[in-house]
Amino acid sequence: MVMTTPSSPASSASISKADQELSILTEIGAILSSTLELREAFGKVMQIISDTFNMHRGTLVLLDESTGRLRTEAAIGLGAEDVERAKYAVGEGITGGVVATGRPRVIRDLRNEPDFLNRTGRLSYAKLDQPISYICVPIKVEGRTAGALAVDKPYESDEQLRGDHTFLDIISAFLAQAIQINRMVMRQKEELLEENEQLRAQVRDRYRFENIIGDSPAMHEVFATVGQVANSRATVLLLGETGTGKEMIAKAIHYNSPRRDKPFVRVNCGALTGTLLESELFGHVKGSFTGAIRDKIGRFEAADGGTIFLDEIGTLEPQLQVKLLRVLQEREFERVGDTATVKADVRVIAATNVDLQEEVAKQTFREDLFYRLNVVSVYLPPLRNRREDIPRLIDYFLDKYNAINERRLRRISRDMLNVLLRYPWPGNVRELENAIERAVVLSNDEDFTEDLLPLSVRMFAAQRRSSQASESIETLTRRLAEQAVADYELREGEIYSLVVDQIEKALIERALEKCGNVKTKAADYLGINRNTLNKKVKDLGIEAVED
């Protein structure tokens, strides 16, 4: 038989108290870990302490390092006016002394304590019959005292006072950890906000109109128009071939507008079709179509207060054209599968490389939507119409990709520059940028040689040289004919034979010289019959080796 010994009342009470304290600490930990709004959390913690300790009043103060004074973050048993009066400097009163020294104060009877200032005047402790004990423990963060937790309550016993002190120390550690985490999060938040502002400033600086490369008259006209329209909320339609820089101009409009600190959201309307594009633009609710596993906001909602850039707007399907027209007119829409109306303050900038008026004529693009989009239209000229900008663009891209790839490609000959200036650049600025990036990546030294260029540009250069050679012979022949007519003006009727004979003689002599004076080789070189060459050699009196 197993004998059991019943627990003593003291033991049961001890276990009950330990369980209670553990439960309280668990509750406090849950409160502090549930939010970063410490003032609200501190208030809840102080209420738990009040219920636990049967206290008259309690305060949680933190050191304001900017002023060097203590401010009350949470209090129990004190009104707003009391809290306003209860301000202490570090070292002043009991609480100020605890913060200054970092050591706790446990006072058995507050009535006879000279350091107690009773600045609030809430209670007249000297008139109370029962002793009032006071416990104040420091809150230490990263080895430094950041504040203090103070409680006053009726004195019960020294043992109870020691137990309360220990328990407040544990709570103080919980508070210190919460404060430390909060400060770390706040520092990270401030750093992220600062970094974000720096990035925004860099973006704004990058997309200032004067930083966009373009000195040609056509680009000056573009800058004049977008400079006027940037400060308005007017819808803008950007027209031009692929690669002319429509997105860059859209960003310049946004970052030079009052919406510069709000989102700039880009959507390529040609990349998606049907329900997927509608969902991308306006969002959807869970279950609205296959694959819609959760609610999703659309790009218009994401761009609220800012700008949305709709690229390749000419590819938009008819049903989406209707919805976009409503957004432009009413500034509202519904998510896919939803009936609730969503409002969004969004500026629309659209872009296309097709002629929308032709699409309207073919009835593939709504006329009313075209006029809504075409409030202000800006035509971006192709690079072949602004060739004077090419040298500056080349320098800019060389600097950019030399830095990225740690290369030093710099020297461009006049002939090479002429090739780059004359090439038609069907892909416009984007094609030029890709060509320069390729050249930089493949380069080994400072010289920009033709073999670094893409095949299309190299083929253009070869054709140009061939064309120039043909043009040179043609020009030379024309000049020779004009000179011959002038020289033989007095020998009318003989001019043709005299000039042709001289040209034939000079051409055959040069061919014979090149072919070692062997007539068979010279005939093949010139592409004429050997007998014809023999006759010409004899008639023109040219010396040649018999073979």
C-alpha positions as CSV (number, residue, x, y, z in Angstrom):
1,M,0.0,0.0,0.0
2,V,1.3,3.4,-1.0
3,M,1.1,6.0,1.7
4,T,0.3,9.6,0.6
5,T,1.0,12.7,2.6
6,P,-1.5,15.5,2.1
7,S,0.0,18.8,1.2
8,S,0.1,21.5,3.8
9,P,-2.1,24.6,3.4
10,A,1.1,26.7,3.1
11,S,2.4,24.5,0.3
12,S,-0.9,24.6,-1.6
13,A,-1.0,28.3,-1.2
14,S,2.5,28.6,-2.5
15,I,1.7,26.5,-5.6
16,S,-1.4,28.5,-6.2
17,K,0.5,31.8,-6.0
18,A,3.2,30.5,-8.4
19,D,0.6,29.4,-10.9
20,Q,-1.1,32.7,-10.6
21,E,2.1,34.7,-11.2
22,L,2.9,32.5,-14.1
23,S,-0.5,33.1,-15.6
24,I,-0.1,36.9,-15.1
25,L,3.3,36.9,-16.7
26,T,2.0,34.9,-19.7
27,E,-0.8,37.4,-20.1
28,I,1.6,40.3,-19.9
29,G,3.9,38.7,-22.4
30,A,1.0,38.1,-24.8
31,I,0.0,41.8,-24.6
32,L,3.5,43.1,-25.2
33,S,4.1,40.8,-28.1
34,S,0.8,41.5,-29.8
35,T,1.4,45.1,-30.8
36,L,4.1,47.8,-31.4
37,E,1.8,50.5,-29.9
38,L,3.5,50.5,-26.6
39,R,1.4,53.2,-24.9
40,E,-1.8,51.1,-25.3
41,A,0.1,47.9,-24.2
42,F,1.6,49.6,-21.2
43,G,-1.9,50.7,-20.1
44,K,-3.1,47.1,-20.2
45,V,-0.1,45.9,-18.3
46,M,-0.6,48.5,-15.6
47,Q,-4.2,47.4,-15.2
48,I,-3.1,43.8,-14.7
49,I,-0.5,44.9,-12.1
50,S,-3.2,46.9,-10.3
51,D,-5.5,43.9,-10.1
52,T,-2.7,41.7,-8.9
53,F,-1.1,43.9,-6.3
54,N,-4.2,45.6,-4.9
55,M,-2.3,48.9,-5.2
56,H,-3.4,52.5,-4.7
57,R,-1.6,53.7,-7.7
58,G,1.1,52.8,-10.1
59,T,3.2,54.6,-12.8
60,L,5.4,53.6,-15.7
61,V,7.8,56.3,-16.7
62,L,10.3,56.5,-19.5
63,L,13.3,58.7,-20.0
64,D,12.9,61.2,-22.9
65,E,16.5,61.5,-24.0
66,S,15.8,64.6,-26.1
67,T,14.7,66.6,-22.9
68,G,16.4,64.6,-20.2
69,R,13.1,64.4,-18.3
70,L,10.8,61.5,-17.3
71,R,7.4,61.2,-18.9
72,T,4.6,59.1,-17.7
73,E,3.6,56.5,-20.4
74,A,0.9,54.7,-18.3
75,A,-0.6,55.2,-14.9
76,I,-3.3,53.6,-12.6
77,G,-5.0,55.7,-9.9
78,L,-4.0,59.0,-11.5
79,G,-6.1,61.4,-13.6
80,A,-4.9,63.4,-16.6
81,E,-4.2,66.4,-14.4
82,D,-2.2,64.3,-11.9
83,V,-0.1,62.8,-14.7
84,E,0.6,66.3,-16.0
85,R,1.8,67.4,-12.6
86,A,3.9,64.2,-12.0
87,K,6.9,65.3,-14.1
88,Y,10.4,64.7,-12.7
89,A,13.9,65.3,-13.8
90,V,16.4,62.5,-13.6
91,G,17.6,62.2,-9.9
92,E,14.5,64.1,-8.6
93,G,12.4,62.2,-6.1
94,I,12.3,58.4,-5.6
95,T,11.5,57.6,-9.2
96,G,14.1,60.1,-10.6
97,G,16.7,58.6,-8.2
98,V,16.0,55.0,-9.4
99,V,16.4,56.1,-13.1
100,A,19.6,58.0,-12.2
101,T,21.2,55.2,-10.3
102,G,19.7,52.2,-12.0
103,R,19.0,50.7,-8.5
104,P,15.6,49.8,-7.2
105,R,14.0,51.4,-4.1
106,V,11.8,49.4,-1.8
107,I,10.2,51.5,1.0
108,R,8.3,49.8,3.8
109,D,6.4,52.9,4.9
110,L,6.0,55.8,2.6
111,R,4.5,58.2,5.2
112,N,7.9,59.0,6.7
113,E,10.0,59.0,3.5
114,P,11.6,62.4,2.9
115,D,12.4,61.6,-0.8
116,F,8.8,61.1,-1.6
117,L,7.6,64.3,-3.2
118,N,3.9,63.5,-3.5
119,R,3.8,66.0,-6.4
120,T,0.3,65.0,-7.5
121,G,-1.2,65.4,-4.0
122,R,-3.6,62.6,-4.8
123,L,-3.3,61.1,-1.3
124,S,-2.3,62.5,2.0
125,Y,-0.1,59.6,3.1
126,A,0.9,61.2,6.4
127,K,-2.8,61.1,7.6
128,L,-3.2,57.4,6.8
129,D,-3.4,54.9,9.7
130,Q,-2.0,52.0,7.7
131,P,1.6,52.0,6.4
132,I,1.9,52.4,2.6
133,S,4.8,50.5,1.0
134,Y,6.4,51.7,-2.2
135,I,8.3,49.7,-4.8
136,C,10.2,51.3,-7.7
137,V,12.3,49.2,-10.1
138,P,14.4,50.4,-13.0
139,I,13.6,49.4,-16.6
140,K,17.0,48.7,-18.3
141,V,17.4,48.5,-22.1
142,E,20.8,47.5,-23.5
143,G,22.5,48.2,-20.2
144,R,21.1,51.7,-19.7
145,T,18.2,52.7,-17.5
146,A,15.3,53.7,-19.8
147,G,12.6,54.2,-17.2
148,A,11.1,52.9,-14.1
149,L,8.0,51.0,-12.9
150,A,6.6,52.2,-9.5
151,V,3.8,50.8,-7.3
152,D,2.4,51.9,-3.9
153,K,0.1,49.6,-1.9
154,P,-0.9,48.9,1.7
155,Y,2.0,47.3,3.7
156,E,1.4,43.6,4.5
157,S,4.7,42.1,5.6
158,D,8.4,42.2,4.7
159,E,8.0,38.8,3.0
160,Q,5.2,40.1,0.8
161,L,7.2,43.2,0.1
162,R,10.2,41.1,-1.1
163,G,7.9,38.9,-3.2
164,D,6.3,41.9,-4.8
165,H,9.7,43.4,-5.5
166,T,10.8,40.2,-7.2
167,F,7.7,40.0,-9.3
168,L,8.0,43.6,-10.4
169,D,11.6,43.0,-11.5
170,I,10.4,40.2,-13.8
171,I,7.6,42.4,-15.2
172,S,10.3,45.2,-15.7
173,A,12.4,42.7,-17.7
174,F,9.4,42.0,-19.9
175,L,8.8,45.7,-20.4
176,A,12.5,46.3,-21.2
177,Q,12.4,43.6,-23.9
178,A,9.3,45.1,-25.5
179,I,10.8,48.6,-25.4
180,Q,14.1,47.3,-27.0
181,I,12.2,45.5,-29.8
182,N,10.1,48.6,-30.4
183,R,13.1,50.8,-30.6
184,M,14.8,48.4,-33.0
185,V,11.7,48.3,-35.2
186,M,11.4,52.1,-35.0
187,R,15.0,52.6,-36.0
188,Q,14.6,50.2,-38.9
189,K,11.4,52.0,-39.9
190,E,13.2,55.3,-39.8
191,E,16.1,53.9,-41.8
192,L,13.7,52.5,-44.4
193,L,11.8,55.7,-44.6
194,E,15.0,57.7,-45.0
195,E,16.3,55.2,-47.6
196,N,12.9,55.4,-49.4
197,E,13.0,59.2,-49.4
198,Q,16.6,59.1,-50.8
199,L,15.5,56.7,-53.5
200,R,12.5,58.9,-54.3
201,A,14.8,61.9,-54.5
202,Q,17.2,60.0,-56.8
203,V,14.3,58.9,-59.0
204,R,12.9,62.5,-59.1
205,D,16.3,63.8,-60.0
206,R,16.8,61.2,-62.7
207,Y,13.5,62.0,-64.3
208,R,13.8,65.7,-64.3
209,F,13.2,67.0,-67.8
210,E,16.6,68.5,-68.1
211,N,18.2,65.1,-67.4
212,I,16.5,63.4,-70.3
213,I,18.9,63.5,-73.3
214,G,17.5,65.4,-76.2
215,D,18.8,68.6,-77.8
216,S,17.0,68.2,-81.1
217,P,14.1,70.6,-82.0
218,A,11.7,67.6,-82.0
219,M,12.6,66.8,-78.4
220,H,12.4,70.4,-77.3
221,E,8.8,70.4,-78.5
222,V,8.2,67.2,-76.4
223,F,9.7,68.8,-73.3
224,A,7.7,72.0,-73.7
225,T,4.4,70.0,-73.9
226,V,5.1,67.6,-71.0
227,G,6.4,70.5,-68.9
228,Q,3.0,72.2,-69.2
229,V,0.9,69.1,-68.7
230,A,2.9,67.6,-65.7
231,N,1.2,69.8,-63.0
232,S,-2.3,69.0,-64.2
233,R,-4.3,65.8,-63.8
234,A,-5.1,65.6,-67.5
235,T,-4.9,62.2,-69.2
236,V,-1.9,62.0,-71.6
237,L,-1.5,59.8,-74.7
238,L,2.1,59.1,-75.7
239,L,2.6,58.2,-79.4
240,G,5.6,56.9,-81.1
241,E,7.5,53.8,-82.4
242,T,8.7,51.1,-80.1
243,G,11.8,52.1,-78.1
244,T,11.4,55.9,-78.4
245,G,11.3,56.4,-74.6
246,K,7.5,56.6,-73.9
247,E,7.8,55.1,-70.4
248,M,10.7,57.5,-69.5
249,I,8.5,60.4,-70.5
250,A,5.6,59.0,-68.5
251,K,7.8,58.7,-65.5
252,A,9.1,62.3,-66.0
253,I,5.5,63.5,-66.1
254,H,4.7,61.7,-62.8
255,Y,7.8,62.7,-60.9
256,N,7.4,66.3,-61.9
257,S,3.8,66.4,-60.9
258,P,2.1,67.0,-57.5
259,R,1.7,63.1,-57.4
260,R,5.4,62.5,-57.3
261,D,5.3,61.0,-53.8
262,K,2.5,58.6,-54.7
263,P,2.9,55.3,-56.7
264,F,3.8,55.1,-60.3
265,V,2.3,51.8,-61.6
266,R,3.0,50.4,-65.1
267,V,0.8,47.9,-66.9
268,N,1.7,46.4,-70.3
269,C,-1.8,45.8,-71.8
270,G,-0.3,43.6,-74.5
271,A,1.2,41.1,-72.1
272,L,-2.2,39.8,-70.8
273,T,-5.6,39.4,-72.3
274,G,-9.2,38.8,-71.2
275,T,-10.0,38.1,-67.6
276,L,-6.3,38.0,-66.6
277,L,-5.8,41.6,-67.8
278,E,-9.1,42.7,-66.2
279,S,-8.0,41.2,-62.9
280,E,-4.6,42.9,-63.2
281,L,-6.2,46.3,-63.8
282,F,-9.1,46.1,-61.4
283,G,-8.4,43.2,-59.0
284,H,-10.7,40.2,-58.2
285,V,-12.4,38.5,-55.4
286,K,-11.7,34.9,-54.3
287,G,-13.4,32.3,-56.5
288,S,-14.3,34.8,-59.3
289,F,-12.4,32.6,-61.9
290,T,-10.2,29.5,-62.0
291,G,-7.0,30.3,-60.1
292,A,-8.5,33.1,-58.1
293,I,-7.6,31.6,-54.7
294,R,-7.6,34.8,-52.8
295,D,-8.8,38.4,-53.0
296,K,-6.4,40.7,-54.9
297,I,-6.4,44.4,-55.5
298,G,-5.8,45.7,-59.0
299,R,-3.3,48.1,-60.4
300,F,-5.7,51.0,-60.3
301,E,-6.2,50.5,-56.5
302,A,-2.5,50.2,-56.1
303,A,-1.9,53.5,-57.9
304,D,-4.5,55.4,-55.8
305,G,-3.3,59.0,-55.5
306,G,-0.6,58.4,-58.1
307,T,-0.3,57.6,-61.8
308,I,-1.0,54.5,-63.8
309,F,0.9,54.0,-67.1
310,L,-1.0,51.9,-69.6
311,D,1.5,50.7,-72.2
312,E,0.4,49.3,-75.6
313,I,-3.1,50.6,-75.0
314,G,-4.0,49.8,-78.6
315,T,-4.1,46.1,-77.8
316,L,-6.9,46.5,-75.3
317,E,-9.9,44.2,-75.9
318,P,-13.4,45.8,-76.5
319,Q,-14.9,44.8,-73.2
320,L,-12.0,46.2,-71.3
321,Q,-12.2,49.4,-73.3
322,V,-15.7,49.9,-71.9
323,K,-14.5,49.5,-68.3
324,L,-11.5,51.8,-68.9
325,L,-13.8,54.4,-70.3
326,R,-15.9,54.3,-67.1
327,V,-12.8,54.6,-64.9
328,L,-11.7,57.7,-66.9
329,Q,-15.2,59.2,-66.6
330,E,-16.3,58.2,-63.1
331,R,-13.0,57.3,-61.4
332,E,-14.7,54.1,-60.1
333,F,-14.8,50.4,-61.0
334,E,-15.6,46.9,-59.6
335,R,-13.3,44.0,-59.0
336,V,-13.8,40.9,-61.1
337,G,-16.5,38.9,-59.5
338,D,-17.6,41.6,-57.1
339,T,-20.5,44.1,-57.0
340,A,-19.0,46.7,-54.6
341,T,-17.8,49.9,-56.3
342,V,-14.2,50.9,-55.7
343,K,-13.2,54.6,-56.1
344,A,-9.6,55.5,-57.0
345,D,-8.0,58.9,-57.7
346,V,-5.6,57.9,-60.4
347,R,-4.0,59.8,-63.3
348,V,-3.8,57.9,-66.5
349,I,-1.0,58.1,-69.0
350,A,-1.4,55.8,-72.0
351,A,1.1,54.9,-74.7
352,T,0.8,53.2,-78.1
353,N,2.9,52.5,-81.2
354,V,-0.1,52.1,-83.5
355,D,-2.3,54.7,-85.1
356,L,-5.4,54.8,-82.9
357,Q,-7.3,56.9,-85.4
358,E,-6.9,54.1,-87.9
359,E,-8.0,51.6,-85.3
360,V,-11.1,53.8,-84.7
361,A,-11.8,53.8,-88.4
362,K,-11.5,50.0,-88.5
363,Q,-13.9,49.9,-85.4
364,T,-11.3,47.9,-83.3
365,F,-10.9,50.8,-80.9
366,R,-13.7,52.8,-79.3
367,E,-14.0,56.3,-80.6
368,D,-15.2,57.7,-77.2
369,L,-12.3,56.1,-75.4
370,F,-9.9,57.5,-77.9
371,Y,-11.1,61.0,-77.3
372,R,-11.0,60.4,-73.5
373,L,-7.4,59.3,-73.8
374,N,-6.4,61.9,-76.3
375,V,-6.8,64.9,-74.0
376,V,-3.1,65.8,-74.5
377,S,-1.1,63.8,-77.0
378,V,2.7,63.8,-77.2
379,Y,4.5,62.4,-80.2
380,L,8.0,61.0,-79.5
381,P,10.1,61.2,-82.7
382,P,12.1,58.1,-83.9
383,L,15.8,58.3,-83.4
384,R,16.4,58.6,-87.2
385,N,14.6,62.0,-86.9
386,R,16.8,63.3,-84.1
387,R,20.3,62.1,-85.1
388,E,21.9,65.1,-83.4
389,D,21.1,63.4,-80.1
390,I,22.9,60.2,-81.0
391,P,26.5,61.2,-79.9
392,R,25.2,62.3,-76.4
393,L,23.2,59.1,-76.1
394,I,26.3,57.0,-77.0
395,D,28.4,58.8,-74.4
396,Y,25.7,58.3,-71.7
397,F,25.3,54.6,-72.4
398,L,29.1,54.1,-72.6
399,D,29.5,55.7,-69.1
400,K,26.6,53.6,-67.8
401,Y,27.8,50.2,-69.0
402,N,31.5,50.8,-68.5
403,A,30.7,51.4,-64.9
404,I,28.5,48.3,-64.6
405,N,30.9,46.0,-66.4
406,E,34.2,47.6,-65.3
407,R,35.3,48.3,-68.9
408,R,37.0,51.3,-70.5
409,L,35.5,51.4,-74.0
410,R,35.9,55.1,-75.0
411,R,37.6,55.8,-78.4
412,I,35.2,56.0,-81.4
413,S,36.7,56.8,-84.8
414,R,35.0,59.3,-87.0
415,D,34.1,56.5,-89.5
416,M,32.6,54.5,-86.7
417,L,30.6,57.5,-85.4
418,N,29.3,58.1,-88.9
419,V,28.1,54.5,-89.1
420,L,26.2,54.9,-85.9
421,L,24.8,58.3,-87.0
422,R,23.6,56.9,-90.4
423,Y,22.2,53.6,-89.2
424,P,18.3,54.0,-89.2
425,W,17.8,52.4,-85.7
426,P,14.4,50.7,-86.3
427,G,14.4,49.9,-82.6
428,N,15.2,53.5,-81.7
429,V,16.9,54.4,-78.4
430,R,16.3,50.9,-77.0
431,E,18.2,49.4,-79.9
432,L,21.0,51.9,-79.6
433,E,21.3,51.2,-75.9
434,N,21.5,47.4,-76.5
435,A,24.1,47.9,-79.2
436,I,26.3,50.0,-76.9
437,E,25.9,47.5,-74.0
438,R,26.9,44.7,-76.3
439,A,30.0,46.6,-77.5
440,V,31.0,47.3,-73.9
441,V,30.6,43.7,-72.7
442,L,32.6,42.4,-75.7
443,S,35.4,45.0,-75.5
444,N,38.9,44.4,-74.3
445,D,40.4,47.9,-74.5
446,E,39.4,51.5,-75.2
447,D,38.9,51.2,-79.0
448,F,35.3,50.9,-80.3
449,T,35.8,48.7,-83.4
450,E,33.2,47.6,-85.9
451,D,33.3,43.9,-84.8
452,L,31.8,45.0,-81.5
453,L,28.6,46.0,-83.2
454,P,25.5,43.8,-83.8
455,L,25.3,42.0,-87.1
456,S,22.6,44.3,-88.4
457,V,24.7,47.4,-87.9
458,R,27.8,45.7,-89.4
459,M,25.8,44.7,-92.5
460,F,24.6,48.3,-92.8
461,A,28.2,49.5,-92.6
462,A,29.4,47.1,-95.3
463,Q,26.5,48.1,-97.6
464,R,27.3,51.7,-97.0
465,R,31.0,51.3,-97.9
466,S,30.0,49.4,-101.1
467,S,27.5,52.1,-102.0
468,Q,30.1,54.8,-101.3
469,A,32.7,53.0,-103.6
470,S,30.1,52.8,-106.4
471,E,29.2,56.4,-105.9
472,S,32.9,57.3,-106.0
473,I,33.5,55.6,-109.4
474,E,30.4,57.1,-110.8
475,T,31.4,60.6,-109.6
476,L,34.9,60.1,-111.0
477,T,33.6,58.9,-114.4
478,R,31.3,61.9,-114.6
479,R,34.1,64.3,-113.9
480,L,36.3,62.6,-116.4
481,A,33.7,62.8,-119.1
482,E,33.2,66.5,-118.3
483,Q,37.0,67.1,-118.5
484,A,37.3,65.2,-121.8
485,V,34.6,67.1,-123.4
486,A,36.3,70.3,-122.4
487,D,39.8,69.1,-123.6
488,Y,38.6,67.8,-127.0
489,E,36.1,70.5,-127.7
490,L,37.9,71.4,-130.9
491,R,38.0,67.8,-132.2
492,E,34.3,67.3,-132.6
493,G,33.4,63.9,-134.0
494,E,36.4,62.2,-132.4
495,I,35.7,62.8,-128.7
496,Y,34.1,59.3,-128.0
497,S,36.9,57.2,-129.5
498,L,39.7,59.4,-128.0
499,V,38.3,59.2,-124.5
500,V,37.3,55.5,-124.6
501,D,40.7,54.5,-126.1
502,Q,42.5,56.3,-123.2
503,I,40.3,54.6,-120.6
504,E,40.7,51.2,-122.1
505,K,44.4,51.6,-122.4
506,A,44.8,52.7,-118.8
507,L,42.5,49.9,-117.5
508,I,44.3,47.1,-119.5
509,E,47.8,48.4,-118.5
510,R,46.7,48.3,-114.8
511,A,45.3,44.8,-115.1
512,L,48.5,43.5,-116.9
513,E,50.6,45.1,-114.2
514,K,48.6,43.4,-111.4
515,C,48.7,40.0,-113.2
516,G,52.5,40.0,-113.9
517,N,52.1,41.2,-117.5
518,V,50.5,37.8,-118.5
519,K,47.6,38.4,-120.9
520,T,45.6,35.3,-120.0
521,K,45.4,36.2,-116.4
522,A,44.7,39.9,-117.2
523,A,41.8,38.8,-119.5
524,D,40.3,36.7,-116.7
525,Y,40.8,39.5,-114.2
526,L,39.0,42.0,-116.4
527,G,36.3,39.5,-117.4
528,I,36.8,39.7,-121.2
529,N,37.8,37.2,-123.9
530,R,41.5,36.6,-124.4
531,N,41.2,37.3,-128.1
532,T,39.5,40.6,-127.3
533,L,42.4,41.5,-125.0
534,N,44.9,40.6,-127.7
535,K,43.2,42.8,-130.2
536,K,43.1,45.7,-127.8
537,V,46.7,45.3,-126.8
538,K,47.7,45.4,-130.5
539,D,45.5,48.3,-131.5
540,L,46.4,50.4,-128.5
541,G,50.1,49.6,-128.7
542,I,50.4,48.0,-125.2
543,E,53.4,45.9,-124.4
544,A,52.6,42.5,-123.0
545,V,54.2,39.0,-122.6
546,E,53.1,36.5,-125.2
547,D,51.6,33.3,-123.6
